[in-house]
Amino acid sequence: MLPWDRIWNPIYKWQKKQSENEEWANCLGVSDTRRFISFVLEAHQGNWATHDLQTGGTHRFKDDPDCVTLARTVKKLKKFKRPSVSRRFS
């Protein structure tokens, strides 16, 4: 999670400063999306510890509803030929 004032800043190392305020700046390409999917699924399978940003406490991955939802979603993405992740605000 990012603070509101950083919402349009690039969030990935490969992005340059000049990409600020661009919608595309907040997305992952195909290969990085695949790595992200693998990371999430490994965390789910291993039931890794997660950090609760609101309370400062920890949970197990499978006990955190947001993590469970994320794992379900990325399982679906795995089926795509060219998956890509973008950050969305609602």
PyMOL CGO cylinders between C-alpha atoms (Angstrom):
from pymol import cmd
from pymol.cgo import CYLINDER

trace = [
    CYLINDER, 0.00, 0.00, 0.00, 1.17, 3.50, -0.82, 0.3, 1, 1, 1, 1, 1, 1,
    CYLINDER, 1.17, 3.50, -0.82, 0.24, 6.82, 0.74, 0.3, 1, 1, 1, 1, 1, 1,
    CYLINDER, 0.24, 6.82, 0.74, -2.22, 8.87, -1.32, 0.3, 1, 1, 1, 1, 1, 1,
    CYLINDER, -2.22, 8.87, -1.32, 0.38, 11.52, -2.30, 0.3, 1, 1, 1, 1, 1, 1,
    CYLINDER, 0.38, 11.52, -2.30, 2.47, 8.82, -4.04, 0.3, 1, 1, 1, 1, 1, 1,
    CYLINDER, 2.47, 8.82, -4.04, -0.42, 7.36, -6.01, 0.3, 1, 1, 1, 1, 1, 1,
    CYLINDER, -0.42, 7.36, -6.01, 0.92, 8.30, -9.47, 0.3, 1, 1, 1, 1, 1, 1,
    CYLINDER, 0.92, 8.30, -9.47, 4.63, 7.85, -8.75, 0.3, 1, 1, 1, 1, 1, 1,
    CYLINDER, 4.63, 7.85, -8.75, 6.34, 4.94, -10.50, 0.3, 1, 1, 1, 1, 1, 1,
    CYLINDER, 6.34, 4.94, -10.50, 6.39, 1.99, -8.11, 0.3, 1, 1, 1, 1, 1, 1,
    CYLINDER, 6.39, 1.99, -8.11, 8.76, -0.38, -9.89, 0.3, 1, 1, 1, 1, 1, 1,
    CYLINDER, 8.76, -0.38, -9.89, 12.57, -0.17, -10.08, 0.3, 1, 1, 1, 1, 1, 1,
    CYLINDER, 12.57, -0.17, -10.08, 12.66, -0.35, -13.87, 0.3, 1, 1, 1, 1, 1, 1,
    CYLINDER, 12.66, -0.35, -13.87, 10.64, 2.84, -14.23, 0.3, 1, 1, 1, 1, 1, 1,
    CYLINDER, 10.64, 2.84, -14.23, 12.26, 6.23, -14.60, 0.3, 1, 1, 1, 1, 1, 1,
    CYLINDER, 12.26, 6.23, -14.60, 11.40, 9.48, -12.87, 0.3, 1, 1, 1, 1, 1, 1,
    CYLINDER, 11.40, 9.48, -12.87, 9.94, 10.94, -16.10, 0.3, 1, 1, 1, 1, 1, 1,
    CYLINDER, 9.94, 10.94, -16.10, 7.18, 8.31, -16.05, 0.3, 1, 1, 1, 1, 1, 1,
    CYLINDER, 7.18, 8.31, -16.05, 5.43, 10.06, -13.13, 0.3, 1, 1, 1, 1, 1, 1,
    CYLINDER, 5.43, 10.06, -13.13, 1.77, 10.90, -13.63, 0.3, 1, 1, 1, 1, 1, 1,
    CYLINDER, 1.77, 10.90, -13.63, 1.42, 8.37, -16.43, 0.3, 1, 1, 1, 1, 1, 1,
    CYLINDER, 1.42, 8.37, -16.43, -1.19, 5.63, -16.08, 0.3, 1, 1, 1, 1, 1, 1,
    CYLINDER, -1.19, 5.63, -16.08, 1.05, 3.02, -17.70, 0.3, 1, 1, 1, 1, 1, 1,
    CYLINDER, 1.05, 3.02, -17.70, 3.68, 3.71, -15.04, 0.3, 1, 1, 1, 1, 1, 1,
    CYLINDER, 3.68, 3.71, -15.04, 1.76, 1.53, -12.64, 0.3, 1, 1, 1, 1, 1, 1,
    CYLINDER, 1.76, 1.53, -12.64, 1.82, -1.77, -14.47, 0.3, 1, 1, 1, 1, 1, 1,
    CYLINDER, 1.82, -1.77, -14.47, 3.96, -4.88, -14.78, 0.3, 1, 1, 1, 1, 1, 1,
    CYLINDER, 3.96, -4.88, -14.78, 5.02, -6.38, -18.07, 0.3, 1, 1, 1, 1, 1, 1,
    CYLINDER, 5.02, -6.38, -18.07, 4.40, -10.01, -18.98, 0.3, 1, 1, 1, 1, 1, 1,
    CYLINDER, 4.40, -10.01, -18.98, 7.60, -11.50, -17.51, 0.3, 1, 1, 1, 1, 1, 1,
    CYLINDER, 7.60, -11.50, -17.51, 7.33, -9.50, -14.27, 0.3, 1, 1, 1, 1, 1, 1,
    CYLINDER, 7.33, -9.50, -14.27, 3.66, -10.45, -13.96, 0.3, 1, 1, 1, 1, 1, 1,
    CYLINDER, 3.66, -10.45, -13.96, 4.61, -14.11, -14.24, 0.3, 1, 1, 1, 1, 1, 1,
    CYLINDER, 4.61, -14.11, -14.24, 7.22, -13.63, -11.49, 0.3, 1, 1, 1, 1, 1, 1,
    CYLINDER, 7.22, -13.63, -11.49, 4.62, -11.87, -9.35, 0.3, 1, 1, 1, 1, 1, 1,
    CYLINDER, 4.62, -11.87, -9.35, 2.17, -14.75, -9.86, 0.3, 1, 1, 1, 1, 1, 1,
    CYLINDER, 2.17, -14.75, -9.86, 4.84, -17.27, -8.83, 0.3, 1, 1, 1, 1, 1, 1,
    CYLINDER, 4.84, -17.27, -8.83, 5.69, -15.22, -5.75, 0.3, 1, 1, 1, 1, 1, 1,
    CYLINDER, 5.69, -15.22, -5.75, 2.06, -15.00, -4.60, 0.3, 1, 1, 1, 1, 1, 1,
    CYLINDER, 2.06, -15.00, -4.60, 1.40, -18.69, -5.20, 0.3, 1, 1, 1, 1, 1, 1,
    CYLINDER, 1.40, -18.69, -5.20, 4.57, -19.67, -3.34, 0.3, 1, 1, 1, 1, 1, 1,
    CYLINDER, 4.57, -19.67, -3.34, 3.55, -17.46, -0.40, 0.3, 1, 1, 1, 1, 1, 1,
    CYLINDER, 3.55, -17.46, -0.40, 0.11, -19.07, -0.42, 0.3, 1, 1, 1, 1, 1, 1,
    CYLINDER, 0.11, -19.07, -0.42, 1.44, -22.61, -0.61, 0.3, 1, 1, 1, 1, 1, 1,
    CYLINDER, 1.44, -22.61, -0.61, 4.03, -21.97, 2.12, 0.3, 1, 1, 1, 1, 1, 1,
    CYLINDER, 4.03, -21.97, 2.12, 1.49, -20.02, 4.22, 0.3, 1, 1, 1, 1, 1, 1,
    CYLINDER, 1.49, -20.02, 4.22, 4.05, -17.27, 4.78, 0.3, 1, 1, 1, 1, 1, 1,
    CYLINDER, 4.05, -17.27, 4.78, 3.67, -14.66, 7.50, 0.3, 1, 1, 1, 1, 1, 1,
    CYLINDER, 3.67, -14.66, 7.50, 2.12, -11.36, 6.43, 0.3, 1, 1, 1, 1, 1, 1,
    CYLINDER, 2.12, -11.36, 6.43, 2.32, -7.94, 8.03, 0.3, 1, 1, 1, 1, 1, 1,
    CYLINDER, 2.32, -7.94, 8.03, -0.88, -6.13, 8.94, 0.3, 1, 1, 1, 1, 1, 1,
    CYLINDER, -0.88, -6.13, 8.94, -0.36, -2.47, 8.03, 0.3, 1, 1, 1, 1, 1, 1,
    CYLINDER, -0.36, -2.47, 8.03, -3.23, -1.30, 10.22, 0.3, 1, 1, 1, 1, 1, 1,
    CYLINDER, -3.23, -1.30, 10.22, -2.39, -3.09, 13.47, 0.3, 1, 1, 1, 1, 1, 1,
    CYLINDER, -2.39, -3.09, 13.47, 1.30, -3.78, 12.99, 0.3, 1, 1, 1, 1, 1, 1,
    CYLINDER, 1.30, -3.78, 12.99, 0.67, -7.44, 13.80, 0.3, 1, 1, 1, 1, 1, 1,
    CYLINDER, 0.67, -7.44, 13.80, 1.25, -10.51, 11.68, 0.3, 1, 1, 1, 1, 1, 1,
    CYLINDER, 1.25, -10.51, 11.68, -0.99, -13.16, 10.17, 0.3, 1, 1, 1, 1, 1, 1,
    CYLINDER, -0.99, -13.16, 10.17, -0.43, -16.29, 8.16, 0.3, 1, 1, 1, 1, 1, 1,
    CYLINDER, -0.43, -16.29, 8.16, -1.09, -15.90, 4.44, 0.3, 1, 1, 1, 1, 1, 1,
    CYLINDER, -1.09, -15.90, 4.44, -4.06, -18.26, 4.44, 0.3, 1, 1, 1, 1, 1, 1,
    CYLINDER, -4.06, -18.26, 4.44, -5.62, -16.47, 7.44, 0.3, 1, 1, 1, 1, 1, 1,
    CYLINDER, -5.62, -16.47, 7.44, -5.59, -13.07, 5.73, 0.3, 1, 1, 1, 1, 1, 1,
    CYLINDER, -5.59, -13.07, 5.73, -8.72, -12.67, 3.54, 0.3, 1, 1, 1, 1, 1, 1,
    CYLINDER, -8.72, -12.67, 3.54, -6.98, -10.19, 1.22, 0.3, 1, 1, 1, 1, 1, 1,
    CYLINDER, -6.98, -10.19, 1.22, -4.10, -12.62, 0.61, 0.3, 1, 1, 1, 1, 1, 1,
    CYLINDER, -4.10, -12.62, 0.61, -6.51, -15.47, -0.06, 0.3, 1, 1, 1, 1, 1, 1,
    CYLINDER, -6.51, -15.47, -0.06, -8.39, -13.32, -2.60, 0.3, 1, 1, 1, 1, 1, 1,
    CYLINDER, -8.39, -13.32, -2.60, -5.11, -12.34, -4.24, 0.3, 1, 1, 1, 1, 1, 1,
    CYLINDER, -5.11, -12.34, -4.24, -4.01, -15.97, -4.53, 0.3, 1, 1, 1, 1, 1, 1,
    CYLINDER, -4.01, -15.97, -4.53, -7.34, -16.97, -6.11, 0.3, 1, 1, 1, 1, 1, 1,
    CYLINDER, -7.34, -16.97, -6.11, -7.06, -14.13, -8.60, 0.3, 1, 1, 1, 1, 1, 1,
    CYLINDER, -7.06, -14.13, -8.60, -3.49, -14.86, -9.68, 0.3, 1, 1, 1, 1, 1, 1,
    CYLINDER, -3.49, -14.86, -9.68, -4.34, -18.53, -10.18, 0.3, 1, 1, 1, 1, 1, 1,
    CYLINDER, -4.34, -18.53, -10.18, -6.73, -17.34, -12.89, 0.3, 1, 1, 1, 1, 1, 1,
    CYLINDER, -6.73, -17.34, -12.89, -4.05, -15.09, -14.41, 0.3, 1, 1, 1, 1, 1, 1,
    CYLINDER, -4.05, -15.09, -14.41, -1.74, -18.08, -14.78, 0.3, 1, 1, 1, 1, 1, 1,
    CYLINDER, -1.74, -18.08, -14.78, -3.96, -19.35, -17.60, 0.3, 1, 1, 1, 1, 1, 1,
    CYLINDER, -3.96, -19.35, -17.60, -3.47, -16.20, -19.70, 0.3, 1, 1, 1, 1, 1, 1,
    CYLINDER, -3.47, -16.20, -19.70, -0.97, -16.32, -22.56, 0.3, 1, 1, 1, 1, 1, 1,
    CYLINDER, -0.97, -16.32, -22.56, 0.32, -12.81, -21.89, 0.3, 1, 1, 1, 1, 1, 1,
    CYLINDER, 0.32, -12.81, -21.89, -0.72, -11.78, -18.37, 0.3, 1, 1, 1, 1, 1, 1,
    CYLINDER, -0.72, -11.78, -18.37, -0.09, -8.23, -17.26, 0.3, 1, 1, 1, 1, 1, 1,
    CYLINDER, -0.09, -8.23, -17.26, -0.91, -6.54, -13.96, 0.3, 1, 1, 1, 1, 1, 1,
    CYLINDER, -0.91, -6.54, -13.96, -1.82, -2.88, -13.56, 0.3, 1, 1, 1, 1, 1, 1,
    CYLINDER, -1.82, -2.88, -13.56, -2.61, -0.93, -10.43, 0.3, 1, 1, 1, 1, 1, 1,
    CYLINDER, -2.61, -0.93, -10.43, -6.19, 0.28, -10.26, 0.3, 1, 1, 1, 1, 1, 1,
    CYLINDER, -6.19, 0.28, -10.26, -7.86, 2.73, -7.92, 0.3, 1, 1, 1, 1, 1, 1,
    CYLINDER, -7.86, 2.73, -7.92, -11.48, 2.63, -6.88, 0.3, 1, 1, 1, 1, 1, 1,
]
cmd.load_cgo(trace, "trace")
